[in-house]
Amino acid sequence: MTIVAVGLHIFEITRSTFAVSLVALWALGPMILAGFVGGALADAFDRRLVALVTAIAAWCSIGVMTVIAFLDVQATWPYYALAAVNAASATIMGATRGAILPRLLPAQLLPAAAALSGITMGLAITVGPAVAGVLVASVGVPWTYLLDAVLFTGAFLGILSLPRMAPDGDRTAPGFGSVLESLRFLRRAPNVRATFIWDLIAMIFGTPRVVFPAAGALVLGGGPVTVGALTAAFALGALVSGLLSGPLGAVRRQGRAVTLAVAAFGACTALFGLVLLVTAATAGVTERSDAPIIPAIVLAGLALAGTGAADNVSAVFRTTILQTAAPDDVRGRMQGIFYVVVAGGPRVGDLLAGAVATLVALWAPALLGGVVILGIMLVLLRTATGFQRYDAHRPSP
């Protein structure tokens, strides 16, 4: 709900796709810092406490956003700043949760846990964006933020139910030395490093979500409801693939599976861009159209559902490789870097997509980016042989 509400609010204030993409710029630096610092905190202190404190910080950012929206603050910088606080808190919380899971489960259940996390996230971001789109269209942005803040209180319940979770082995005091130690480990861990690089390629070139508000207003029609539907379509694909993910636990060549999943992600992203291109060309759209073009919205939704499914399959294997190959004493910091990539990559992608859409056309970020991803993965399938041979039965960093 937060992602969609902030994007729609910024677009409502500025009528600029590039202004929507600037949410990413404000969040990127704090998120990168939060990933390194949060991972170090998770390797030094009780992981349950770290997750709880950051959940409270994220909730407070949404609460303040709600207040200033009701006060009808039209300046965009407070929303950028609060979105950055929210993103940084979510990065630390996510990294800490990732480090907790391998302590709760045996290694053979980690693929199922990753799939279950995908199902949970799929449910959250299927319902959330759809509700946000409907609420913004019907009752306005402030009330959407308020409901988001109320629902976010549920984030505390799961964390409170956990036992204390101190890291195993020698603890490293959080600081610059701890970060350098994690980077030295990453330099000698090619398989762990590959999971980050593959995801960065997908997210930087395949994140067209900043064009959703303009696509709903100018190309596909339907306004905020269409934006919510498009965002939910991605999550629905992830949810369905998660529900059908049982056989993924039997896959041994998990590196090859990641490569093929990212290639499928690129193909579906390109298909979404092609739908926008054909719709704009055939309809001759030059100004805002309120009437939704249902066939185009359905096709765009199916393409985005495919990207969500492929991304979830990739995430299951990338998460499993990271959690089984990285030892516990650096797992928090590896999870921190993981969440910098997972959360920061799309922000860079937002900036790139906003710039390309502004300079070329709304369809260009998805179509061109998807083709680039597909091409890179086909090359890596033949050249990155070590990662393609990664064996889940003999995990190696």
VMD Tcl script that draws the C-alpha trace (Angstrom):
set ca {
  {0.00 0.00 0.00}
  {2.81 2.41 0.84}
  {4.56 2.00 -2.53}
  {1.40 2.60 -4.55}
  {0.05 5.39 -2.34}
  {3.33 7.37 -2.38}
  {3.69 6.94 -6.14}
  {0.13 8.09 -6.82}
  {0.47 10.98 -4.36}
  {3.67 12.28 -5.96}
  {2.14 11.94 -9.43}
  {-1.00 13.75 -8.22}
  {1.10 16.65 -6.91}
  {3.55 16.92 -9.82}
  {1.99 15.10 -12.82}
  {5.53 13.86 -13.53}
  {6.72 10.27 -13.97}
  {10.28 11.44 -13.31}
  {9.15 12.94 -9.97}
  {7.72 9.51 -9.06}
  {11.09 7.94 -9.87}
  {12.83 10.42 -7.53}
  {11.32 8.50 -4.60}
  {13.99 5.95 -5.51}
  {16.79 8.51 -5.45}
  {15.90 9.70 -1.95}
  {15.66 6.13 -0.67}
  {18.74 4.67 -2.33}
  {21.50 6.11 -0.11}
  {19.75 5.39 3.22}
  {18.88 1.88 2.02}
  {22.46 1.06 1.07}
  {23.70 2.37 4.43}
  {20.92 0.49 6.24}
  {21.83 -2.76 4.51}
  {25.45 -2.65 5.66}
  {24.69 -1.27 9.12}
  {21.65 -3.51 9.63}
  {23.56 -6.64 8.66}
  {26.33 -5.71 11.10}
  {23.75 -5.14 13.86}
  {22.16 -8.53 13.14}
  {25.57 -10.21 13.54}
  {26.30 -8.39 16.81}
  {23.02 -8.21 18.77}
  {19.83 -10.13 19.47}
  {18.21 -10.39 16.04}
  {14.69 -10.32 17.45}
  {15.36 -6.94 19.11}
  {16.92 -5.47 15.95}
  {13.88 -6.53 13.90}
  {11.45 -5.10 16.46}
  {13.14 -1.68 16.70}
  {13.25 -1.26 12.93}
  {9.59 -2.31 12.59}
  {8.68 0.50 14.98}
  {10.74 2.99 12.93}
  {8.98 1.93 9.71}
  {5.57 2.29 11.34}
  {6.42 5.78 12.62}
  {7.39 6.91 9.11}
  {3.99 5.86 7.76}
  {2.28 7.58 10.71}
  {4.00 10.90 10.03}
  {3.18 10.59 6.33}
  {-0.46 10.17 7.27}
  {-0.46 13.33 9.39}
  {1.14 15.59 6.77}
  {-1.15 14.20 4.06}
  {-4.20 15.15 6.14}
  {-2.62 18.61 6.58}
  {-2.46 18.78 2.75}
  {1.28 19.40 2.61}
  {2.06 19.90 -1.08}
  {5.86 19.98 -0.87}
  {7.24 16.67 -2.10}
  {10.43 16.47 -0.03}
  {8.76 15.31 3.22}
  {7.21 12.36 1.38}
  {10.54 11.53 -0.24}
  {12.29 11.70 3.14}
  {9.70 9.60 4.97}
  {9.64 7.03 2.17}
  {13.42 6.82 2.56}
  {13.11 6.19 6.32}
  {10.51 3.52 5.63}
  {12.70 1.85 3.00}
  {15.80 1.91 5.20}
  {13.89 0.42 8.15}
  {12.40 -2.28 5.95}
  {15.90 -3.13 4.67}
  {17.27 -3.68 8.18}
  {14.16 -5.61 9.24}
  {14.29 -7.82 6.14}
  {17.99 -8.54 6.52}
  {17.49 -9.52 10.14}
  {14.55 -11.79 9.31}
  {16.64 -13.49 6.63}
  {19.37 -14.22 9.17}
  {16.80 -15.61 11.63}
  {15.23 -18.20 9.30}
  {18.22 -20.60 9.05}
  {18.27 -20.73 12.87}
  {14.65 -21.88 12.98}
  {14.72 -24.51 10.21}
  {16.94 -27.33 8.90}
  {18.68 -26.69 5.57}
  {16.40 -28.98 3.55}
  {13.37 -26.85 4.47}
  {14.89 -23.51 3.49}
  {13.60 -23.65 -0.13}
  {10.10 -24.22 1.26}
  {10.60 -21.36 3.71}
  {11.70 -19.07 0.88}
  {8.64 -20.11 -1.12}
  {6.39 -19.50 1.89}
  {7.92 -16.05 2.30}
  {7.11 -15.46 -1.36}
  {3.51 -16.53 -0.77}
  {3.24 -14.20 2.23}
  {4.71 -11.29 0.30}
  {2.56 -12.17 -2.69}
  {-0.58 -11.98 -0.58}
  {0.53 -8.70 0.96}
  {1.41 -6.99 -2.30}
  {-1.54 -8.46 -4.20}
  {-4.10 -7.11 -1.77}
  {-2.19 -3.95 -0.77}
  {-1.77 -2.28 -4.17}
  {-5.31 -3.15 -5.24}
  {-6.75 -1.70 -2.03}
  {-4.48 1.36 -2.33}
  {-5.63 2.04 -5.89}
  {-9.31 1.78 -4.97}
  {-8.91 3.87 -1.80}
  {-6.95 6.65 -3.51}
  {-9.62 6.81 -6.22}
  {-12.53 6.79 -3.74}
  {-11.50 8.42 -0.44}
  {-8.14 10.01 -1.27}
  {-4.49 9.65 -0.35}
  {-4.62 10.64 3.38}
  {-7.14 7.95 4.31}
  {-5.11 5.39 2.35}
  {-2.03 6.26 4.40}
  {-4.09 5.99 7.59}
  {-5.32 2.49 6.79}
  {-1.78 1.49 5.88}
  {-0.53 2.71 9.27}
  {-3.24 0.80 11.12}
  {-2.57 -2.43 9.23}
  {1.18 -2.09 9.74}
  {0.76 -2.66 13.47}
  {0.36 -6.34 12.58}
  {4.08 -6.41 11.70}
  {4.92 -6.38 15.40}
  {3.02 -9.55 16.29}
  {5.20 -12.05 14.46}
  {8.39 -10.48 15.75}
  {7.16 -10.43 19.35}
  {6.41 -14.16 19.18}
  {10.04 -15.07 18.40}
  {12.57 -16.21 21.02}
  {15.76 -14.28 21.63}
  {18.12 -14.93 18.73}
  {21.77 -14.08 19.47}
  {24.21 -14.87 16.62}
  {26.36 -18.02 16.82}
  {30.14 -17.91 17.07}
  {32.30 -14.89 17.75}
  {30.39 -11.65 17.50}
  {31.88 -8.82 15.51}
  {31.27 -5.34 16.88}
  {29.25 -3.30 14.40}
  {31.31 -0.75 12.56}
  {33.46 -0.13 9.53}
  {35.69 -3.14 10.29}
  {32.66 -5.42 10.37}
  {31.53 -4.16 6.98}
  {35.01 -4.65 5.49}
  {35.11 -8.19 6.86}
  {31.83 -9.00 5.12}
  {33.11 -7.55 1.83}
  {36.28 -9.68 2.11}
  {34.10 -12.75 2.57}
  {32.00 -11.78 -0.43}
  {35.11 -11.41 -2.60}
  {36.00 -15.06 -2.00}
  {32.40 -16.33 -2.31}
  {31.62 -16.39 -6.08}
  {28.28 -18.20 -5.79}
  {26.93 -15.84 -3.15}
  {28.22 -12.90 -5.18}
  {26.49 -14.21 -8.32}
  {23.09 -14.19 -6.60}
  {23.52 -10.46 -6.02}
  {24.75 -9.67 -9.55}
  {21.99 -11.65 -11.29}
  {19.32 -9.89 -9.25}
  {20.83 -6.46 -9.89}
  {20.70 -7.11 -13.64}
  {17.02 -8.03 -13.40}
  {16.01 -5.15 -11.16}
  {17.99 -2.35 -12.80}
  {16.75 -3.11 -16.31}
  {13.36 -4.66 -15.49}
  {11.58 -2.32 -13.05}
  {8.96 -0.34 -15.02}
  {6.66 0.36 -12.06}
  {7.28 4.13 -12.15}
  {5.42 4.26 -15.47}
  {2.28 2.70 -13.95}
  {0.64 6.03 -12.90}
  {1.18 7.55 -16.35}
  {0.18 4.31 -18.08}
  {-3.10 4.26 -16.13}
  {-3.72 7.93 -16.87}
  {-2.55 8.19 -20.50}
  {-2.39 4.80 -22.21}
  {-4.43 2.03 -20.58}
  {-7.04 4.22 -18.87}
  {-8.64 3.55 -15.50}
  {-6.35 5.81 -13.46}
  {-5.48 4.70 -9.91}
  {-7.52 1.50 -10.14}
  {-5.47 0.36 -13.12}
  {-2.25 1.25 -11.26}
  {-3.35 -0.91 -8.34}
  {-4.31 -3.75 -10.68}
  {-0.98 -3.68 -12.52}
  {0.99 -3.69 -9.28}
  {-1.17 -6.49 -7.89}
  {-0.73 -8.55 -11.07}
  {3.00 -8.83 -10.42}
  {2.32 -9.99 -6.87}
  {-0.38 -12.40 -8.00}
  {2.12 -14.12 -10.29}
  {4.54 -14.43 -7.38}
  {1.76 -15.81 -5.19}
  {0.65 -18.46 -7.69}
  {4.23 -19.57 -8.36}
  {4.76 -19.81 -4.61}
  {1.70 -22.01 -4.18}
  {2.99 -24.30 -6.94}
  {6.61 -24.24 -5.75}
  {6.79 -27.66 -4.06}
  {8.95 -29.23 -6.80}
  {11.54 -26.45 -6.50}
  {12.94 -28.11 -3.37}
  {14.16 -31.04 -5.49}
  {16.20 -28.88 -7.88}
  {19.95 -29.37 -7.37}
  {21.39 -27.01 -10.01}
  {20.08 -23.91 -8.30}
  {22.46 -21.48 -10.06}
  {21.22 -22.59 -13.47}
  {17.64 -22.28 -12.19}
  {18.30 -18.67 -11.13}
  {19.68 -17.84 -14.60}
  {16.70 -19.35 -16.42}
  {14.22 -17.64 -14.08}
  {15.82 -14.22 -14.64}
  {15.74 -14.84 -18.41}
  {12.00 -15.55 -18.17}
  {11.62 -12.39 -16.11}
  {13.23 -10.37 -18.88}
  {11.00 -11.90 -21.56}
  {7.82 -11.09 -19.61}
  {9.02 -7.55 -18.89}
  {9.58 -6.99 -22.60}
  {6.07 -8.32 -23.29}
  {4.61 -5.72 -20.92}
  {6.45 -2.96 -22.79}
  {5.18 -4.35 -26.09}
  {1.58 -4.15 -24.81}
  {2.06 -0.48 -23.94}
  {3.65 0.23 -27.33}
  {0.90 -1.46 -29.34}
  {-1.89 0.08 -27.22}
  {-0.50 3.60 -27.56}
  {0.07 3.14 -31.29}
  {-3.34 1.65 -32.09}
  {-5.33 3.98 -29.85}
  {-3.38 7.08 -30.90}
  {-3.41 8.30 -27.29}
  {-2.09 11.82 -26.84}
  {-3.87 12.97 -23.70}
  {-5.51 11.57 -20.58}
  {-8.12 8.88 -21.12}
  {-10.35 7.89 -18.22}
  {-12.01 4.90 -19.94}
  {-10.07 1.69 -19.23}
  {-8.99 -0.36 -22.26}
  {-9.81 -3.75 -20.77}
  {-8.07 -6.08 -23.28}
  {-4.83 -4.12 -22.99}
  {-5.04 -4.06 -19.18}
  {-5.60 -7.84 -19.13}
  {-2.62 -8.49 -21.42}
  {-0.42 -6.12 -19.43}
  {-1.54 -7.83 -16.21}
  {-0.71 -11.28 -17.59}
  {2.76 -10.11 -18.63}
  {3.37 -8.63 -15.18}
  {2.06 -11.81 -13.53}
  {4.70 -13.68 -15.53}
  {7.41 -11.33 -14.26}
  {6.20 -11.87 -10.70}
  {6.23 -15.66 -11.07}
  {9.73 -15.68 -12.60}
  {11.05 -13.26 -9.98}
  {9.66 -15.41 -7.17}
  {11.30 -18.57 -8.55}
  {14.60 -16.71 -8.81}
  {14.17 -15.38 -5.26}
  {13.52 -18.87 -3.84}
  {16.81 -20.19 -5.22}
  {18.86 -17.05 -4.53}
  {17.64 -16.97 -0.92}
  {18.35 -20.67 -0.44}
  {21.88 -20.38 -1.86}
  {22.63 -17.44 0.41}
  {21.21 -19.01 3.56}
  {22.91 -22.39 3.10}
  {26.27 -21.22 1.72}
  {26.98 -18.31 4.11}
  {28.07 -19.24 7.68}
  {26.03 -17.87 10.58}
  {28.68 -15.44 11.79}
  {28.45 -13.43 8.54}
  {24.88 -14.33 7.61}
  {23.38 -11.11 8.96}
  {25.80 -9.00 6.92}
  {25.20 -11.12 3.80}
  {21.48 -10.69 4.31}
  {22.08 -6.96 4.68}
  {23.82 -6.85 1.30}
  {21.06 -9.07 -0.10}
  {18.43 -6.57 0.97}
  {20.49 -3.67 -0.38}
  {20.36 -5.48 -3.72}
  {16.71 -6.57 -3.45}
  {15.46 -3.17 -2.30}
  {18.10 -0.89 -3.82}
  {18.22 -2.48 -7.27}
  {14.59 -1.61 -8.05}
  {15.22 1.99 -6.91}
  {18.04 2.30 -9.44}
  {15.68 0.67 -11.92}
  {13.04 3.27 -11.04}
  {15.47 6.08 -11.83}
  {16.52 4.48 -15.10}
  {12.92 3.75 -16.10}
  {11.81 7.29 -15.26}
  {14.62 8.79 -17.33}
  {14.04 6.48 -20.31}
  {10.27 7.04 -20.20}
  {10.82 10.80 -20.12}
  {13.36 10.80 -22.95}
  {11.80 8.12 -25.19}
  {8.29 6.85 -24.34}
  {6.33 5.04 -21.63}
  {6.79 1.66 -23.33}
  {10.57 1.97 -23.68}
  {11.80 1.07 -20.15}
  {10.02 -2.30 -20.11}
  {10.53 -3.32 -23.73}
  {14.17 -2.31 -24.05}
  {15.07 -3.37 -20.50}
  {13.47 -6.79 -20.90}
  {15.43 -7.45 -24.10}
  {18.68 -6.43 -22.35}
  {18.00 -8.81 -19.43}
  {17.18 -11.72 -21.72}
  {20.34 -11.16 -23.76}
  {22.62 -10.96 -20.71}
  {21.19 -14.13 -19.18}
  {21.65 -16.10 -22.39}
  {25.31 -15.05 -22.40}
  {25.79 -15.91 -18.69}
  {24.16 -19.30 -19.23}
  {27.18 -20.23 -21.35}
  {29.96 -18.22 -19.70}
  {29.28 -18.33 -15.91}
  {29.82 -22.09 -15.74}
  {30.76 -22.22 -12.06}
  {27.46 -20.74 -10.93}
  {25.53 -22.91 -13.40}
  {27.04 -26.01 -11.73}
  {26.17 -24.93 -8.16}
  {24.92 -28.07 -6.36}
  {22.32 -27.69 -3.58}
  {23.53 -30.97 -2.03}
  {27.04 -29.57 -1.65}
  {26.55 -25.86 -0.98}
  {29.63 -23.74 -1.42}
  {29.90 -19.98 -1.04}
}
mol new
graphics top color blue
foreach p $ca { graphics top sphere $p radius 0.5 }
foreach p [lrange $ca 0 end-1] q [lrange $ca 1 end] { graphics top cylinder $p $q radius 0.2 }
display resetview
